Structure formats: structure tokens, C-alpha cells
Amino acid sequence: MNGDHLRSRIDAGSVVAPGVWDPLSALLSREAGFDTVFVSGFAVAASLLGEPDIGLLTQAEVADTARRICLAVPDMAVIVDADTGYGDERSAARTAALWEQAGAAGLFLEDQVFPKRCGHLAGKDVVDTDDWLAKLSAVLGARTRLHVTARTDARAVLGLAEAIERGRMAADIGVDAVFVEAPASPDEFEAIGTALGGRGAALVANMVEGGKSPLLSVDELAQLGFGIVINPLTALLTMLPAVRASLAELRNAGTVRDRLEPLAAFDDLTALVGLGRHPDSA
């Protein structure tokens, strides 16, 4: 599904995109009723590499992950994190082409200095505005229908006013959406919405449980002018305690037969991954 479908969904109302990292998490998101997902760099780094989101993922690794997810859920709009574009303007343009080839509907491109860090970690820095705008322009020139979000991490480094100004400049060159990362309060979300709303670009809010921003509901964010809400780690953070508990039971008791209630049924898993689509599977 391409960026035109995503634009139509944003025009129709708020788009909520849970974070996914593989086809199974995307299938679960679709089952829950979502029509859009976000391939989270943090979630992919953790699941694919067992590493934090500190710029270790390569362009090829993310493109391959995106391709597998898009193949699994062709009816969903898949937004894919593109970090800093994996190099200069030419690399950023190639990233846009690879994401489109993978089937992505959109990408996020940020203004951090490489190697980048998760937007809710300390120790970040940002490039000059002109460098970021040049990469964004290259992506806009290379895309066909890809939805392009300009993400700035300047709030944590240079302050809210500079982050808003960068967002204004990105909107002025024609990006589809602007994402000011890690506002620290509802008042900051309101300031972003007031300053950047109505400039032709949708506004993105990032809800990270335990992160630097307050957790606001979709309706609250919509009232402040935000049309795209991503929850990049909700599913992954939910998984950790459940898996830990089951593995602890297996290690301590040697079986989970007395603690099956938290587990999905085997038939539930086979149905989720589409066993019935294969006529010779019985």
C-alpha cells in the first residue's frame, strides 16, 4: 500500500500506528483493527540485533525487514523509520527508492548527527538545518508516492523554538508531515500544534511509554492538531514481562502445564499466520 492511501487515511481522521518489528507483530496489529503500522527502528534494533537504538542498523537490514512486513500485510499502510537516511543526500534518495521497492507507504527522516540515538535517549546532537533540508529535498525528489515525514530532534538539543522553526522550514519545502520529537509537556505539544498547524503538513506525535513525553490519548492529540500518532514500543514492552514469566516458569518447574492461561492456543497461532490458506497444510 502506497503513500496515497496513507494520505487519504490522514485526511479522513487521526491515524494511529503501533510499532512493529516483524511480520508477526504486524499481523497482530492488523488483527487488533489497525490499518497502519510503524516499523520502529528501536524495535527492529532490539529484535533483530539485540542492541539498543544507537545507529547500528544498516539500510539493507531495515529495507529487508520492511519488505517482509509489507509482504505479510499488503492491505496495511506501513511507515518505515529511515533514521538519518544512512549517509548523504544521495544515500537518503536511495533509501526512499528502497523503501518504495519494499512496499512502504511512508518514511521518517531525522536531523540527528550519525550515529543517531533513540529520540528519548540522552546524548543526541543534530546536524545543521541546511544539511537536513537537503536530505529531505533529495528524498522528495526521489520518491514517487512515498509519504515523507520530517523528524527533528532539536527540542532536546537546541530548545523548542528551534525545533518548531525547523519544522516550519521542512513544511515549506513540501514534506507531508512534521515530527518534533520528545515534547516535554502538554503545553509543548500545544505550542507545536499552534505554530505548525495549517502549514500543509500533518503533525506526528510519538507516544513512548516511559519516555520523555507525557502519554496523551489520540483524541487529546487530535485536539492539539496532531493527525498521526505512533506508539513504537507498546507491543514490544508488553511482550517482555509475559515472555519472562513463562520462561521463568519453564526454568523453575520444568513445564508450563500448570500455567497455560497466559499462553495463546496453538491453533490461535496457526490461524494468525494463515495456515488455512495452504491447502496441503492439513
N, C-alpha and C positions, 0 to 999 in steps of 0.2 A: 504494500500500500504506500502511495507516494505522498509528497508534501501537500498536494492539492486537497487530498482527503483530510489531512490534519488541519489545514486552514479552514475547511468547511466546518469541522468539529469545533474549532475555536470560535468561529463566527456564531455558532449555534448556542454557545454557553461555555462554562468552565470545563476545561479538560484536566482530568486527574490521572496521573501516570505513575503507577507503582514501579519501583526499581526492580529490574530482573537481571539475571546473570547467565542464564542458560535456557534452553527450550522448556524444561520442566517448570521453571518458575514463571515463564511466560504463559504456559498452558494453565497454570493455576490462576494467574491473573485474569485470563480470559474467562475461566470458569466462574470467577467471582463477579463477572459482569463488566469488567473494564474493556474499553475499546482501544486504549493507548497504553504503551509501556515505555519505560525509560531504561536503556541499557546503561547501568551505573558503573562508572569507572572504578569506584571504591569496591562495589560488589564483585565486579569481574576480577580485580586485582586480588581480592581476598579468596575467591573461589577457584580461580584458575592458577594463581601463583602462590597462594598462601602468604601474601605480602600486603603491606599497607598501601594506601593510595598516595605514593610519593614519586610518581613519574616513571615507574618501572615497566608498565605495559607498553608494548610496541603497537605501531599502526597495524601491522599484519595480524597480531593476536586479537585486537579489537574488531577488525574487519571480519575475521573468521567467526568470532563469537556472534557478531551481528547477523552474518549470513545464516548461521544455523538457527538463530532465533526467528528471523524473518521467514525462513522456510517452514518452521513449525507453526507459526501463527500468521499466515498470509492475509488474513482478514483484519489484522490489527495494525494500527499506526505505531511504528517502532522508532523512537527517538534515541539516537546513539551519542553518547559522550565522545567528543573528539579532543579533549584536553586542550593543548595549545596548538594543535594541528600537526605535531610531530616534525617540526622544522620551520623553514622559512615560508614565504608566500607560495612558492611552487609546491612545497610539501603539503601545505594546507589545501591548495586546489586539488592535489591528487587525493587527499583524504576525502574531500567532497565526492570525487568521482568514485572512489572505492566504496564509500557508504551507499551511494546510489546503486552501484552494482550489487551490493549486498541486499538491497531491498529496503533500506532505511527510508523513513519519511522525513526525518529531520536530524539535525546535529546541534550540539553546543560547542562553541569555540571561545576559549577564555583568554585573558590577558596576563596570565602569570608568566613569570620567568621560569624557563625549564631548567632543572626538573621541577615540575609543579607538585603541589600538595593538595590534599583534600581541602575544600573551601572552609571546613570547620576545624582545621588544624592550625596551630600557630606556626610561625616561621616562613610565611609566604612573602613573595615580592612580585611586583608587576612590571611589565615592560612599558616603554614609552607609548603613549596613546597612538601616535602615528604608526608605530610598528603593528599594533593590534588592528587598527583600522585597515592597514594594508593587507593583512591576512584575511580579514573579513571581506574586503573588496575582491580579493583573489577567489575566495570561496563563492561569493555571489556571482562572479564571472564564470566560474567553472560549473556551477550546478545547472540542472535543467528544471526540476520541480522540487528540489530538496528545500525543506523548511529550515531556515538558518536562525539560530538564537545566538546573540552576542552576550557572553557572560563576562562580567567584570568582578574581580576580587579586590578592587581598590578600596572598598569600605574598610577592610581590616588594616590596610597599609597607609592610605592617604586620607581617609576620612569619607564620610557620607557625601559631602558636597562634591568631591572629586569623582566619586563613583557615579553619582547622578549625572554629572557633566559628561562623563564617558558614555553613559547610557544615551544621553541626548545625541551625541555625535554618531553613535552607532545607528540609532534610529534614522538619523538624517541621511546616512548612506544607503538605506533601504533594507536593513535586516528585517526579518519577520517578527522577531521577538527580542526583548532585552531582559537580561537576568542580572540583577545586582545581588551578589552572593552575600549571605550572612548578615542581614539587618539584625540589630541587637534588641529591638523592641517593637511593639505595635506602632508606636509613633514613627519609627523609621520606615516601616512598611507604608504607613500613610503618606509620609513625605515623598517616598519613591513614587507611589501611585499618583499623587498630586502633580509632581514635577514631570513625570514621563507619560502619564496617561494622555490619550488623544493625539499622540505623535505618529500614529500609523503602525506602531509595533505593539504586539501583545506583551504583557508583563508576566514574568515567570517568578514563582515563589518556590523555595526549596525547604521542605519540612524534614529535618533530620532529628530524630529522637535522641536527646542528649547532646545536641549540637548547640551552636551559638545563638540561634534564632528561637523566639518563642513559637510554640506549636499553635497555629491558628487553624480554624476549620476552613473548608472550601468556601462556605458561604461568607465567612468573615473576610477572607482574602478577596472574594469577588466584590464585596462592598468597597474594598480599598483599591479596586481596579486591576486585580491580578486574574488573568484568564487561563494560565497554565500552572498547575500545582504538581510538583514531583515529590514523591516520598521514596527516595532512593534506597533506604536501608530497612524499611519497615519489615518486609518479609524476611530478610536475612537475619535481623535481630530477633525476630520471632522464632526462627528456626534454632538458634543456638541453645537456649535452655531446654527445649524439647529433646533435641538430639543428645545433649549432655545427660539428661535424666535417663533416657533409655539406655545409653551406653554404660552409665554407672550401674544401672540395674543388671545389665548383662554381665558386667565385670564382677559384680559382687555376688549375684545369685546364680550365675551360670546360665540363666534363661530369663526371658521376659514373659513367660506364660502366665504369671500371676499379676502382670501389669500391662495388659493388652489394650486397656481403654484408651490411652493416648495415641495408639497406633492406628493408621488407616488400614482398612481391609485390603488384602492383596488384590481382590477384584476391583477395588476403587482405583488402585494404581494402574492396573492393566486397562481399565476403561479410560482413564485420563490420557494415557499415551496412545490410545486408539487401536487397541488390539483387534477390535471388531472390524476395522477397515481392511484387515488382511484375511482373505477367505481361507487360506490354508493354515491359519493360526490355531484352529481347534485341534 
